[in-house]
Amino acid sequence: MPAKEVFITPIDRILTRIGAADYLVKGLSTFMVEIVETANIFKKATSKSPVILGEVGRGTSTYDGLSIAWAVLEHLRNETRTKVLLQLTTMS
């Protein structure tokens, strides 16, 4: 949507974790790859680092996945004060 005006604060980096892939050669399942990548985001994120996450908690049960996504969001918001764009996928 076109905007007449926009205010963008300075950012130091954009951090993303999107997609799913395993790394079985190193013994990492899809879920473990996701958790390692998310932990890496936790280490690097600052209040000036927008974060984009796709399908957090993939490969788990519905409630486990939602719990993981909720915990990730709370940590990023409360500890780093960053902005997060999160994609949640529901099964129907």
Backbone hydrogen bonds, N-H to C=O, Kabsch-Sander energy under -0.5 kcal/mol:
donor,donor_aa,acceptor,acceptor_aa,energy
8,I,6,V,-0.5
9,T,7,F,-0.5
12,D,48,K,-1.9
13,R,48,K,-0.7
15,L,13,R,-0.5
15,L,50,P,-2.4
17,R,52,I,-2.1
23,Y,28,L,-2.7
26,K,23,Y,-1.6
27,G,24,L,-1.3
28,L,23,Y,-2.0
29,S,27,G,-0.6
33,V,29,S,-2.4
34,E,30,T,-2.2
35,I,31,F,-2.3
36,V,32,M,-2.5
37,E,33,V,-2.5
38,T,34,E,-2.4
39,A,35,I,-2.5
40,N,36,V,-1.9
41,I,37,E,-1.8
42,F,38,T,-2.2
43,K,39,A,-1.8
44,K,40,N,-1.6
45,A,41,I,-2.5
49,S,46,T,-1.8
51,V,83,K,-2.5
52,I,15,L,-2.7
53,L,85,L,-2.9
54,G,17,R,-2.8
55,E,87,Q,-1.7
56,V,87,Q,-0.6
58,R,55,E,-1.2
60,T,57,G,-1.1
65,G,61,S,-2.9
66,L,62,T,-2.3
67,S,63,Y,-2.2
68,I,64,D,-2.4
69,A,65,G,-2.5
70,W,66,L,-2.5
71,A,67,S,-2.4
72,V,68,I,-2.6
73,L,69,A,-2.5
74,E,70,W,-2.7
75,H,71,A,-2.4
76,L,72,V,-2.6
77,R,73,L,-2.6
78,N,74,E,-3.1
79,E,75,H,-2.8
80,T,75,H,-0.8
80,T,76,L,-0.9
81,R,76,L,-0.8
82,T,76,L,-1.5
85,L,51,V,-2.7
86,L,84,V,-0.5
87,Q,53,L,-2.2
88,L,86,L,-0.6
